[in-house]
């Protein structure tokens, strides 16, 4: 498992090509109570978050793109706002 400490910043920012498949697996993203987004998904074909923990952030996962999102065996907890937010239009 890899760790990311994100104090006053985003943990991971994904800004990939429109057909790219991004897989984030085995991560421990911790914002020590003042991190912004654990994962900020700006663009990409699909995002897969597996076997990870996101805590201590404002938002666990911020989805700014209307693409495919898959979350498996992942704990999103102790964040100040919500687990996941989406700025993408909903059909």
Chimera marker file (.cmm) of the C-alpha trace (Angstrom):
<marker_set name="trace">
<marker id="1" x="0.000" y="0.000" z="0.000" r="1" g="1" b="0" radius="0.5"/>
<marker id="2" x="1.313" y="3.453" z="-0.914" r="1" g="1" b="0" radius="0.5"/>
<marker id="3" x="0.662" y="6.575" z="1.090" r="1" g="1" b="0" radius="0.5"/>
<marker id="4" x="-0.095" y="10.175" z="0.164" r="1" g="1" b="0" radius="0.5"/>
<marker id="5" x="-0.101" y="12.952" z="2.761" r="1" g="1" b="0" radius="0.5"/>
<marker id="6" x="-2.091" y="15.906" z="1.403" r="1" g="1" b="0" radius="0.5"/>
<marker id="7" x="-2.052" y="18.897" z="3.737" r="1" g="1" b="0" radius="0.5"/>
<marker id="8" x="-3.628" y="22.030" z="2.175" r="1" g="1" b="0" radius="0.5"/>
<marker id="9" x="-3.604" y="20.421" z="-1.285" r="1" g="1" b="0" radius="0.5"/>
<marker id="10" x="-5.234" y="17.651" z="-3.352" r="1" g="1" b="0" radius="0.5"/>
<marker id="11" x="-3.984" y="14.110" z="-2.850" r="1" g="1" b="0" radius="0.5"/>
<marker id="12" x="-4.073" y="12.966" z="-6.482" r="1" g="1" b="0" radius="0.5"/>
<marker id="13" x="-5.183" y="14.913" z="-9.560" r="1" g="1" b="0" radius="0.5"/>
<marker id="14" x="-6.165" y="12.936" z="-12.666" r="1" g="1" b="0" radius="0.5"/>
<marker id="15" x="-6.229" y="14.898" z="-15.934" r="1" g="1" b="0" radius="0.5"/>
<marker id="16" x="-5.847" y="12.224" z="-18.612" r="1" g="1" b="0" radius="0.5"/>
<marker id="17" x="-6.885" y="11.657" z="-22.213" r="1" g="1" b="0" radius="0.5"/>
<marker id="18" x="-10.564" y="11.122" z="-22.997" r="1" g="1" b="0" radius="0.5"/>
<marker id="19" x="-10.088" y="7.376" z="-23.648" r="1" g="1" b="0" radius="0.5"/>
<marker id="20" x="-7.501" y="6.642" z="-20.936" r="1" g="1" b="0" radius="0.5"/>
<marker id="21" x="-8.286" y="4.068" z="-18.224" r="1" g="1" b="0" radius="0.5"/>
<marker id="22" x="-6.799" y="5.129" z="-14.890" r="1" g="1" b="0" radius="0.5"/>
<marker id="23" x="-6.419" y="2.578" z="-12.078" r="1" g="1" b="0" radius="0.5"/>
<marker id="24" x="-5.495" y="3.722" z="-8.565" r="1" g="1" b="0" radius="0.5"/>
<marker id="25" x="-4.984" y="0.736" z="-6.269" r="1" g="1" b="0" radius="0.5"/>
<marker id="26" x="-3.713" y="0.244" z="-2.735" r="1" g="1" b="0" radius="0.5"/>
<marker id="27" x="-3.468" y="3.891" z="-1.711" r="1" g="1" b="0" radius="0.5"/>
<marker id="28" x="-3.802" y="5.513" z="1.709" r="1" g="1" b="0" radius="0.5"/>
<marker id="29" x="-4.605" y="9.191" z="1.088" r="1" g="1" b="0" radius="0.5"/>
<marker id="30" x="-4.717" y="11.260" z="4.273" r="1" g="1" b="0" radius="0.5"/>
<marker id="31" x="-5.379" y="14.995" z="4.473" r="1" g="1" b="0" radius="0.5"/>
<marker id="32" x="-4.650" y="15.501" z="8.203" r="1" g="1" b="0" radius="0.5"/>
<marker id="33" x="-7.967" y="17.378" z="8.443" r="1" g="1" b="0" radius="0.5"/>
<marker id="34" x="-7.131" y="20.159" z="5.994" r="1" g="1" b="0" radius="0.5"/>
<marker id="35" x="-6.590" y="18.478" z="2.602" r="1" g="1" b="0" radius="0.5"/>
<marker id="36" x="-8.809" y="19.505" z="-0.303" r="1" g="1" b="0" radius="0.5"/>
<marker id="37" x="-9.805" y="16.530" z="-2.504" r="1" g="1" b="0" radius="0.5"/>
<marker id="38" x="-8.399" y="13.059" z="-1.908" r="1" g="1" b="0" radius="0.5"/>
<marker id="39" x="-8.755" y="12.342" z="-5.623" r="1" g="1" b="0" radius="0.5"/>
<marker id="40" x="-9.709" y="15.060" z="-8.104" r="1" g="1" b="0" radius="0.5"/>
<marker id="41" x="-10.860" y="13.520" z="-11.407" r="1" g="1" b="0" radius="0.5"/>
<marker id="42" x="-10.756" y="16.242" z="-14.067" r="1" g="1" b="0" radius="0.5"/>
<marker id="43" x="-10.655" y="14.138" z="-17.259" r="1" g="1" b="0" radius="0.5"/>
<marker id="44" x="-10.143" y="10.581" z="-18.462" r="1" g="1" b="0" radius="0.5"/>
<marker id="45" x="-12.086" y="7.702" z="-19.985" r="1" g="1" b="0" radius="0.5"/>
<marker id="46" x="-12.593" y="5.843" z="-16.702" r="1" g="1" b="0" radius="0.5"/>
<marker id="47" x="-11.298" y="5.963" z="-13.135" r="1" g="1" b="0" radius="0.5"/>
<marker id="48" x="-10.942" y="2.815" z="-11.029" r="1" g="1" b="0" radius="0.5"/>
<marker id="49" x="-10.205" y="3.242" z="-7.303" r="1" g="1" b="0" radius="0.5"/>
<marker id="50" x="-9.537" y="-0.077" z="-5.568" r="1" g="1" b="0" radius="0.5"/>
<marker id="51" x="-8.409" y="-1.277" z="-2.136" r="1" g="1" b="0" radius="0.5"/>
<marker id="52" x="-7.740" y="2.233" z="-0.840" r="1" g="1" b="0" radius="0.5"/>
<marker id="53" x="-8.513" y="4.569" z="2.071" r="1" g="1" b="0" radius="0.5"/>
<marker id="54" x="-9.282" y="8.298" z="1.729" r="1" g="1" b="0" radius="0.5"/>
<marker id="55" x="-9.654" y="10.279" z="4.962" r="1" g="1" b="0" radius="0.5"/>
<marker id="56" x="-9.110" y="13.689" z="6.522" r="1" g="1" b="0" radius="0.5"/>
<marker id="57" x="-9.958" y="15.615" z="3.349" r="1" g="1" b="0" radius="0.5"/>
<marker id="58" x="-12.694" y="18.128" z="2.492" r="1" g="1" b="0" radius="0.5"/>
<marker id="59" x="-13.986" y="15.718" z="-0.194" r="1" g="1" b="0" radius="0.5"/>
<marker id="60" x="-13.007" y="12.100" z="-0.694" r="1" g="1" b="0" radius="0.5"/>
<marker id="61" x="-13.350" y="12.039" z="-4.489" r="1" g="1" b="0" radius="0.5"/>
<marker id="62" x="-14.247" y="15.092" z="-6.584" r="1" g="1" b="0" radius="0.5"/>
<marker id="63" x="-15.568" y="13.992" z="-9.978" r="1" g="1" b="0" radius="0.5"/>
<marker id="64" x="-15.429" y="16.908" z="-12.405" r="1" g="1" b="0" radius="0.5"/>
<marker id="65" x="-15.830" y="14.802" z="-15.532" r="1" g="1" b="0" radius="0.5"/>
<marker id="66" x="-18.882" y="12.898" z="-16.742" r="1" g="1" b="0" radius="0.5"/>
<marker id="67" x="-17.030" y="9.642" z="-17.329" r="1" g="1" b="0" radius="0.5"/>
<marker id="68" x="-17.046" y="6.157" z="-15.833" r="1" g="1" b="0" radius="0.5"/>
<marker id="69" x="-16.109" y="5.831" z="-12.153" r="1" g="1" b="0" radius="0.5"/>
<marker id="70" x="-15.591" y="2.495" z="-10.386" r="1" g="1" b="0" radius="0.5"/>
<marker id="71" x="-14.915" y="2.272" z="-6.643" r="1" g="1" b="0" radius="0.5"/>
<marker id="72" x="-14.170" y="-1.141" z="-5.132" r="1" g="1" b="0" radius="0.5"/>
<marker id="73" x="-13.136" y="-2.094" z="-1.568" r="1" g="1" b="0" radius="0.5"/>
<marker id="74" x="-12.377" y="1.529" z="-0.725" r="1" g="1" b="0" radius="0.5"/>
<marker id="75" x="-13.081" y="3.388" z="2.514" r="1" g="1" b="0" radius="0.5"/>
<marker id="76" x="-13.942" y="7.071" z="2.171" r="1" g="1" b="0" radius="0.5"/>
<marker id="77" x="-14.318" y="8.334" z="5.740" r="1" g="1" b="0" radius="0.5"/>
<marker id="78" x="-13.757" y="11.217" z="8.133" r="1" g="1" b="0" radius="0.5"/>
<marker id="79" x="-13.916" y="13.855" z="5.407" r="1" g="1" b="0" radius="0.5"/>
<marker id="80" x="-15.428" y="17.239" z="6.292" r="1" g="1" b="0" radius="0.5"/>
<marker id="81" x="-17.945" y="17.527" z="3.425" r="1" g="1" b="0" radius="0.5"/>
<marker id="82" x="-18.912" y="14.357" z="1.586" r="1" g="1" b="0" radius="0.5"/>
<marker id="83" x="-17.421" y="11.132" z="0.309" r="1" g="1" b="0" radius="0.5"/>
<marker id="84" x="-17.832" y="11.881" z="-3.387" r="1" g="1" b="0" radius="0.5"/>
<marker id="85" x="-18.912" y="15.012" z="-5.217" r="1" g="1" b="0" radius="0.5"/>
<marker id="86" x="-19.716" y="15.383" z="-8.872" r="1" g="1" b="0" radius="0.5"/>
<marker id="87" x="-19.714" y="18.496" z="-10.987" r="1" g="1" b="0" radius="0.5"/>
<marker id="88" x="-20.699" y="16.464" z="-14.034" r="1" g="1" b="0" radius="0.5"/>
<marker id="89" x="-24.200" y="16.658" z="-15.485" r="1" g="1" b="0" radius="0.5"/>
<marker id="90" x="-26.477" y="13.788" z="-14.471" r="1" g="1" b="0" radius="0.5"/>
<marker id="91" x="-28.697" y="12.146" z="-17.117" r="1" g="1" b="0" radius="0.5"/>
<link id1="1" id2="2" r="1" g="1" b="0" radius="0.2"/>
<link id1="2" id2="3" r="1" g="1" b="0" radius="0.2"/>
<link id1="3" id2="4" r="1" g="1" b="0" radius="0.2"/>
<link id1="4" id2="5" r="1" g="1" b="0" radius="0.2"/>
<link id1="5" id2="6" r="1" g="1" b="0" radius="0.2"/>
<link id1="6" id2="7" r="1" g="1" b="0" radius="0.2"/>
<link id1="7" id2="8" r="1" g="1" b="0" radius="0.2"/>
<link id1="8" id2="9" r="1" g="1" b="0" radius="0.2"/>
<link id1="9" id2="10" r="1" g="1" b="0" radius="0.2"/>
<link id1="10" id2="11" r="1" g="1" b="0" radius="0.2"/>
<link id1="11" id2="12" r="1" g="1" b="0" radius="0.2"/>
<link id1="12" id2="13" r="1" g="1" b="0" radius="0.2"/>
<link id1="13" id2="14" r="1" g="1" b="0" radius="0.2"/>
<link id1="14" id2="15" r="1" g="1" b="0" radius="0.2"/>
<link id1="15" id2="16" r="1" g="1" b="0" radius="0.2"/>
<link id1="16" id2="17" r="1" g="1" b="0" radius="0.2"/>
<link id1="17" id2="18" r="1" g="1" b="0" radius="0.2"/>
<link id1="18" id2="19" r="1" g="1" b="0" radius="0.2"/>
<link id1="19" id2="20" r="1" g="1" b="0" radius="0.2"/>
<link id1="20" id2="21" r="1" g="1" b="0" radius="0.2"/>
<link id1="21" id2="22" r="1" g="1" b="0" radius="0.2"/>
<link id1="22" id2="23" r="1" g="1" b="0" radius="0.2"/>
<link id1="23" id2="24" r="1" g="1" b="0" radius="0.2"/>
<link id1="24" id2="25" r="1" g="1" b="0" radius="0.2"/>
<link id1="25" id2="26" r="1" g="1" b="0" radius="0.2"/>
<link id1="26" id2="27" r="1" g="1" b="0" radius="0.2"/>
<link id1="27" id2="28" r="1" g="1" b="0" radius="0.2"/>
<link id1="28" id2="29" r="1" g="1" b="0" radius="0.2"/>
<link id1="29" id2="30" r="1" g="1" b="0" radius="0.2"/>
<link id1="30" id2="31" r="1" g="1" b="0" radius="0.2"/>
<link id1="31" id2="32" r="1" g="1" b="0" radius="0.2"/>
<link id1="32" id2="33" r="1" g="1" b="0" radius="0.2"/>
<link id1="33" id2="34" r="1" g="1" b="0" radius="0.2"/>
<link id1="34" id2="35" r="1" g="1" b="0" radius="0.2"/>
<link id1="35" id2="36" r="1" g="1" b="0" radius="0.2"/>
<link id1="36" id2="37" r="1" g="1" b="0" radius="0.2"/>
<link id1="37" id2="38" r="1" g="1" b="0" radius="0.2"/>
<link id1="38" id2="39" r="1" g="1" b="0" radius="0.2"/>
<link id1="39" id2="40" r="1" g="1" b="0" radius="0.2"/>
<link id1="40" id2="41" r="1" g="1" b="0" radius="0.2"/>
<link id1="41" id2="42" r="1" g="1" b="0" radius="0.2"/>
<link id1="42" id2="43" r="1" g="1" b="0" radius="0.2"/>
<link id1="43" id2="44" r="1" g="1" b="0" radius="0.2"/>
<link id1="44" id2="45" r="1" g="1" b="0" radius="0.2"/>
<link id1="45" id2="46" r="1" g="1" b="0" radius="0.2"/>
<link id1="46" id2="47" r="1" g="1" b="0" radius="0.2"/>
<link id1="47" id2="48" r="1" g="1" b="0" radius="0.2"/>
<link id1="48" id2="49" r="1" g="1" b="0" radius="0.2"/>
<link id1="49" id2="50" r="1" g="1" b="0" radius="0.2"/>
<link id1="50" id2="51" r="1" g="1" b="0" radius="0.2"/>
<link id1="51" id2="52" r="1" g="1" b="0" radius="0.2"/>
<link id1="52" id2="53" r="1" g="1" b="0" radius="0.2"/>
<link id1="53" id2="54" r="1" g="1" b="0" radius="0.2"/>
<link id1="54" id2="55" r="1" g="1" b="0" radius="0.2"/>
<link id1="55" id2="56" r="1" g="1" b="0" radius="0.2"/>
<link id1="56" id2="57" r="1" g="1" b="0" radius="0.2"/>
<link id1="57" id2="58" r="1" g="1" b="0" radius="0.2"/>
<link id1="58" id2="59" r="1" g="1" b="0" radius="0.2"/>
<link id1="59" id2="60" r="1" g="1" b="0" radius="0.2"/>
<link id1="60" id2="61" r="1" g="1" b="0" radius="0.2"/>
<link id1="61" id2="62" r="1" g="1" b="0" radius="0.2"/>
<link id1="62" id2="63" r="1" g="1" b="0" radius="0.2"/>
<link id1="63" id2="64" r="1" g="1" b="0" radius="0.2"/>
<link id1="64" id2="65" r="1" g="1" b="0" radius="0.2"/>
<link id1="65" id2="66" r="1" g="1" b="0" radius="0.2"/>
<link id1="66" id2="67" r="1" g="1" b="0" radius="0.2"/>
<link id1="67" id2="68" r="1" g="1" b="0" radius="0.2"/>
<link id1="68" id2="69" r="1" g="1" b="0" radius="0.2"/>
<link id1="69" id2="70" r="1" g="1" b="0" radius="0.2"/>
<link id1="70" id2="71" r="1" g="1" b="0" radius="0.2"/>
<link id1="71" id2="72" r="1" g="1" b="0" radius="0.2"/>
<link id1="72" id2="73" r="1" g="1" b="0" radius="0.2"/>
<link id1="73" id2="74" r="1" g="1" b="0" radius="0.2"/>
<link id1="74" id2="75" r="1" g="1" b="0" radius="0.2"/>
<link id1="75" id2="76" r="1" g="1" b="0" radius="0.2"/>
<link id1="76" id2="77" r="1" g="1" b="0" radius="0.2"/>
<link id1="77" id2="78" r="1" g="1" b="0" radius="0.2"/>
<link id1="78" id2="79" r="1" g="1" b="0" radius="0.2"/>
<link id1="79" id2="80" r="1" g="1" b="0" radius="0.2"/>
<link id1="80" id2="81" r="1" g="1" b="0" radius="0.2"/>
<link id1="81" id2="82" r="1" g="1" b="0" radius="0.2"/>
<link id1="82" id2="83" r="1" g="1" b="0" radius="0.2"/>
<link id1="83" id2="84" r="1" g="1" b="0" radius="0.2"/>
<link id1="84" id2="85" r="1" g="1" b="0" radius="0.2"/>
<link id1="85" id2="86" r="1" g="1" b="0" radius="0.2"/>
<link id1="86" id2="87" r="1" g="1" b="0" radius="0.2"/>
<link id1="87" id2="88" r="1" g="1" b="0" radius="0.2"/>
<link id1="88" id2="89" r="1" g="1" b="0" radius="0.2"/>
<link id1="89" id2="90" r="1" g="1" b="0" radius="0.2"/>
<link id1="90" id2="91" r="1" g="1" b="0" radius="0.2"/>
</marker_set>
